[in-house]
Structures are given as structure tokens and as C-alpha cells.
Amino acid sequence: MAEKNVFDVAIIGLGPSGATFARLLDPNLKVLALDKKDDTENSFRKPCGGLLAHDAQKCFARFGLTLPLEVLVNPQIFAVRTIDLETGYERYYQRFYINMDRHKFDLWLKSLIPVHAEVRNGVTALDFEKRDDCYAITVRDKEKRETYYARYLVGADGANSAVRQRLFPDHKIRSYLAIQQWFPDTHKSPMYSCIFDRNLTDCYSWGVSKDDSFILGGAFPNKGARERFRMLKTKLAGVGFKLENPIKTETCLVLSPASSREFCLGGDRCFLLGEAAGFISPSSLEGMSYAFESAASLAGLFNRKSEVTLKDYRRATRGLRAKLMLKLLKKPFIMGHFLRKLIMRSGISSLKVAAQGCESSETAPPK
Ligand SMILES: Cc1cc2nc3c(=O)[nH]c(=O)nc-3n(C[C@H](O)[C@H](O)[C@H](O)COP(=O)(O)OP(=O)(O)OC[C@H]3O[C@@H](n4cnc5c(N)ncnc54)[C@H](O)[C@@H]3O)c2cc1C
């Protein structure tokens, strides 16, 4: 094996988790960082609501990072319009998300990776094989196939992680099919909306204005997902949503761990970060804060120790996993029909929103 192709750590995927991990690693480590997306027009783009939640903002505060204007979109929205399509209840709740262009955000995170890491963009990792004391990683770089070797392999390649599927094929994490469609935004006022309807999904759907576009998305059980999305659009058109002339449609897997056993941290000198490990909130599908936190935990271990074990990583992510389990307990209050109906009917924590901000009344009567 050629010396130039041998690394201490190989990172597969440079979304929020992989890019953060690469950024925080000690410069003495020889790091290879591979990512299938790049800055070209046809690049892979992660389908996402692009909302930076409070916990993710807190990670940025801890990292001492500030957000550049170029990743923000217009406008910033302070209330979420929550709609229960079954009961007809509609409420507004205060939220502190930052509304961003997700692709620009990802590219900016990658730009922060220091020059001592070897970053390869537009490269897809295809296969991983443990050989003696290192991993052989086969990649496709345009038309070429190449093999790299690394002592440690880090899978930061998202929900559909090839690393997890190849090396831990028996590990299953509950998933939904996320479908997002982009429309020209012709609503009277920009909005962020959360939509519930247990006839369509036991998860939820969302709508968010971004510059001149409106994104409607939802996480659906795999079976009949496209039909469910079509029905969602019909129902929303009935309550005033403007969903004509779609510009583009995106689909991808989104994980929603159903128990602590579903987290997949890795093993045998391979570690999984962010959503590849199942680190995503089952109650909101917020995943960026867990991507940042898991990346910082693992980087801290690599920077302190010459040998990192699964036991170390398990200990370092104990708090993060406990937090996710609390989110699982919260899920019935948000996604369970009965409790949500009670909460929305009571109006607890909701806001009265001035008429120009909305196109329907604060609380529609139950049908
Ligand atoms: C529709 C949708 C909306 C969401 N909205 C939000 C939101 O508003 N806010 C929020 O906090 N979370 C949201 N999430 C969750 C969030 O997007 C993820 O949890 C988060 O992006 C996980 O970060 P990550 O770095 O672990 O993985 P990812 O962001 O998925 O990044 C993995 C990267 O790996 C690369 N990659 C994948 N496979 C390979 C390969 N074989 N070879 C090389 N590179 C590879 C890709 O380029 C990809 O960018 C949403 C998820 C979905 C599906």
C-alpha cells in the first residue's frame, strides 16, 4: 500500500458531524476526509428544513463560532404555526430557530476544516473492509476507483450510512421516508408550520418559507409515502396553503430511534457520528445539535488518547444518549393524538398572533 494512501483516521461524510469532527481533530493526526457533495450545481444536497435549533446554537456558542450572513435566508421566523388537521386546531408557539440555506451551511462548515486534513470532495465511499490493523476504504472519484487505508474509520455519512450498513448489517434503526417539495412562495406572509395528522403519519410534516420558496415536507412510513404526501397537499390546500407549480422534489431516509438499543456507536476501531449513529431527536427530527455534540465528544477522545475504544465513546456520549431518550418520552405529547389534542385545546404556552401574520384564525373550531 502506498504510504500516501495510509491515514490515522478516515472520515466518511462531511455534513455537520463529519465536518465538525475533522475541524476539531489534533493537527498531529493524519486525517482523510471524504465527502460526496461539492460546490457544483449538480452536487448532492442534503434534504433538510435548514432550521438551526436552540441546542445547535448552544453548540456554536461552546465552539466559539459565529454564523456568517451568507448562510442565512430571508426571513427569520419567531412563531411556529401548529396545525392538527384531524381536529382543526391551530396554535402558534414561540420558537428560536435560525432559518438557513442548508447546502450553503454545509459548505461553510466544510470550509472550516483546517488544511492539515486531506479533504476530498465529490468522492463517494463504496466499501469498507477490516484488514489486520486497518480499514481498506474503496472510493469512487469521478470515473476512477481508489483504495485508502486508515487505522480508524469514522462514519459520518448520515441516515443511510454506508459504513453502518456494510460493517453492522444487522443493526436496524426505525426510519421514515422524508419527502420535501419546493414551491414558489405565494403566501401572504412567510411562515413556519408544523402539521399533524395521524391518518397520514405518526411522525409529522412541516412547511417553511425560504427566500422566494416555500418548502413542504413530511416524514412518512415507507409504505405508501408518496400517496400520503399527495393527500397532505390536498388537505393543506383546503386550509389555505398555496402549493402550486412545484420546483423540485427531494426524498431521503430520516431516522427516529425507538429505543436506546437502536443507537449504533460502532465497534472494532470504527465509530459512527451524528445521524449515522441514530443521534436525532425522535420528537422533532432535530439532528444538527447531536451531530455537533457527538463529533466534539469523539474528537476530544482522539485528541487525548493514543488508542480510542468503543467503551470510551460510549461513556463520552452517555449524556447525549440520555437527552435523546428524554426526547423519546416527550414524543407522545407532540405526536400522540390524544395528548396533543388536550394541549392544543388548552392553549397552554401558545401565542396570540396579530392578524396580518396569519391567514386563518388562531383556533379553528373542531370539525
Ligand atoms: C427532510 C429533513 C429535514 C430536516 N430538518 C432538520 C432541521 O431543520 N434542523 C435540524 O437540526 N435537523 C434536521 N434534520 C435532521 C438533520 O438533517 C440530520 O440529523 C443532520 O444533517 C445529521 O448530520 P450528519 O452530519 O450526521 O449527517 P448528514 O447531514 O446526512 O451528512 C452526511 C454527509 O455524508 C456525505 N455522504 C453520505 N454518504 C457518503 C458516501 N458513501 N461517501 C462520501 N460521502 C457520503 C453526504 O455528502 C452528506 O452530506 C432533517 C432531516 C431531514 C431528512
The ligand as an SDF file (V2000), in Angstrom:
LIG
                    3D

 53 58  0  0  0  0  0  0  0  0999 V2000
  -36.1980   16.3600    5.3880 C   0  0  0  0  0  0  0  0  0  0  0  0
  -35.3630   16.5750    6.6210 C   0  0  0  0  0  0  0  0  0  0  0  0
  -35.4430   17.7870    7.3010 C   0  0  0  0  0  0  0  0  0  0  0  0
  -34.6290   18.0040    8.4350 C   0  0  0  0  0  0  0  0  0  0  0  0
  -34.6620   19.2360    9.0270 N   0  0  0  0  0  0  0  0  0  0  0  0
  -33.8290   19.4950   10.0570 C   0  0  0  0  0  0  0  0  0  0  0  0
  -33.7670   20.8020   10.6120 C   0  0  0  0  0  0  0  0  0  0  0  0
  -34.4300   21.7360   10.1610 O   0  0  0  0  0  0  0  0  0  0  0  0
  -32.9200   21.0130   11.6630 N   0  0  0  0  0  0  0  0  0  0  0  0
  -32.1400   20.0090   12.1810 C   0  0  0  0  0  0  0  0  0  0  0  0
  -31.3850   20.2330   13.1410 O   0  0  0  0  0  0  0  0  0  0  0  0
  -32.1760   18.7630   11.6540 N   0  0  0  0  0  0  0  0  0  0  0  0
  -32.9800   18.4880   10.5880 C   0  0  0  0  0  0  0  0  0  0  0  0
  -32.9700   17.2440   10.0290 N   0  0  0  0  0  0  0  0  0  0  0  0
  -32.0200   16.2380   10.5230 C   0  0  0  0  0  0  0  0  0  0  0  0
  -30.6110   16.6230   10.0720 C   0  0  0  0  0  0  0  0  0  0  0  0
  -30.6110   16.9650    8.7000 O   0  0  0  0  0  0  0  0  0  0  0  0
  -29.6080   15.4920   10.2830 C   0  0  0  0  0  0  0  0  0  0  0  0
  -29.8350   14.8580   11.5130 O   0  0  0  0  0  0  0  0  0  0  0  0
  -28.1960   16.0500   10.2520 C   0  0  0  0  0  0  0  0  0  0  0  0
  -27.9400   16.5820    8.9730 O   0  0  0  0  0  0  0  0  0  0  0  0
  -27.2050   14.9380   10.5560 C   0  0  0  0  0  0  0  0  0  0  0  0
  -25.9100   15.3990   10.2940 O   0  0  0  0  0  0  0  0  0  0  0  0
  -24.8050   14.3520    9.8950 P   0  0  0  0  0  0  0  0  0  0  0  0
  -23.5640   15.1150    9.6510 O   0  0  0  0  0  0  0  0  0  0  0  0
  -24.7750   13.2460   10.8830 O   0  0  0  0  0  0  0  0  0  0  0  0
  -25.3180   13.6850    8.5360 O   0  0  0  0  0  0  0  0  0  0  0  0
  -25.6870   14.3970    7.1320 P   0  0  0  0  0  0  0  0  0  0  0  0
  -26.0540   15.7960    7.3180 O   0  0  0  0  0  0  0  0  0  0  0  0
  -26.6520   13.4930    6.4590 O   0  0  0  0  0  0  0  0  0  0  0  0
  -24.3020   14.4100    6.3460 O   0  0  0  0  0  0  0  0  0  0  0  0
  -23.7480   13.2400    5.8350 C   0  0  0  0  0  0  0  0  0  0  0  0
  -22.8950   13.6480    4.6550 C   0  0  0  0  0  0  0  0  0  0  0  0
  -22.1800   12.4850    4.2500 O   0  0  0  0  0  0  0  0  0  0  0  0
  -21.9770   12.5200    2.8610 C   0  0  0  0  0  0  0  0  0  0  0  0
  -22.0560   11.1280    2.4180 N   0  0  0  0  0  0  0  0  0  0  0  0
  -23.0920   10.2630    2.5860 C   0  0  0  0  0  0  0  0  0  0  0  0
  -22.7410    9.0600    2.0900 N   0  0  0  0  0  0  0  0  0  0  0  0
  -21.4730    9.1600    1.6260 C   0  0  0  0  0  0  0  0  0  0  0  0
  -20.5590    8.2620    0.9940 C   0  0  0  0  0  0  0  0  0  0  0  0
  -20.8840    6.9810    0.7750 N   0  0  0  0  0  0  0  0  0  0  0  0
  -19.3460    8.7340    0.6150 N   0  0  0  0  0  0  0  0  0  0  0  0
  -18.9980   10.0170    0.8310 C   0  0  0  0  0  0  0  0  0  0  0  0
  -19.8190   10.9220    1.4290 N   0  0  0  0  0  0  0  0  0  0  0  0
  -21.0220   10.4850    1.8170 C   0  0  0  0  0  0  0  0  0  0  0  0
  -23.0360   13.4250    2.2490 C   0  0  0  0  0  0  0  0  0  0  0  0
  -22.3970   14.3980    1.4780 O   0  0  0  0  0  0  0  0  0  0  0  0
  -23.7200   14.0770    3.4470 C   0  0  0  0  0  0  0  0  0  0  0  0
  -23.7230   15.4650    3.3490 O   0  0  0  0  0  0  0  0  0  0  0  0
  -33.7750   16.9800    8.9040 C   0  0  0  0  0  0  0  0  0  0  0  0
  -33.7110   15.7520    8.2300 C   0  0  0  0  0  0  0  0  0  0  0  0
  -34.4870   15.5580    7.0910 C   0  0  0  0  0  0  0  0  0  0  0  0
  -34.3760   14.2590    6.3530 C   0  0  0  0  0  0  0  0  0  0  0  0
  1  2  1  0
  2  3  1  0
  2 52  2  0
  3  4  2  0
  4  5  1  0
  4 50  1  0
  5  6  2  0
  6  7  1  0
  6 13  1  0
  7  8  2  0
  7  9  1  0
  9 10  1  0
 10 11  2  0
 10 12  1  0
 12 13  2  0
 13 14  1  0
 14 15  1  0
 14 50  1  0
 15 16  1  0
 16 17  1  0
 16 18  1  0
 18 19  1  0
 18 20  1  0
 20 21  1  0
 20 22  1  0
 22 23  1  0
 23 24  1  0
 24 25  2  0
 24 26  1  0
 24 27  1  0
 27 28  1  0
 28 29  2  0
 28 30  1  0
 28 31  1  0
 31 32  1  0
 32 33  1  0
 33 34  1  0
 33 48  1  0
 34 35  1  0
 35 36  1  0
 35 46  1  0
 36 37  1  0
 36 45  1  0
 37 38  2  0
 38 39  1  0
 39 40  1  0
 39 45  2  0
 40 41  1  0
 40 42  2  0
 42 43  1  0
 43 44  2  0
 44 45  1  0
 46 47  1  0
 46 48  1  0
 48 49  1  0
 50 51  2  0
 51 52  1  0
 52 53  1  0
M  END
$$$$
